[in-house]
């Protein structure tokens, strides 16, 4: 995980990669070398598996790509997709 630490001397924020059980091992400030304290970041990181990303892309394609002959003909008039590319 990446944790954020604020310097007690200059107020700058330093990021450090730590294991969860080491999150309170505060690194020195990257700017002045001062003492830091862990802060709670407003940003959140999500880890999404590649399989889930692909499944979402497949479902989104169903909503966007032409599904029947009328839609395919409409798309073909604009040269957006040909019959081989449609899912």
Secondary structure, DSSP 8 states (H G I E B T S, - for coil): -EEEEEETTT--EEEEE--GGGTT-----TTT---EEEE--S-------HHHHHHHHHHHHHHHS--SHHHHHHHHHTTS--TTT--
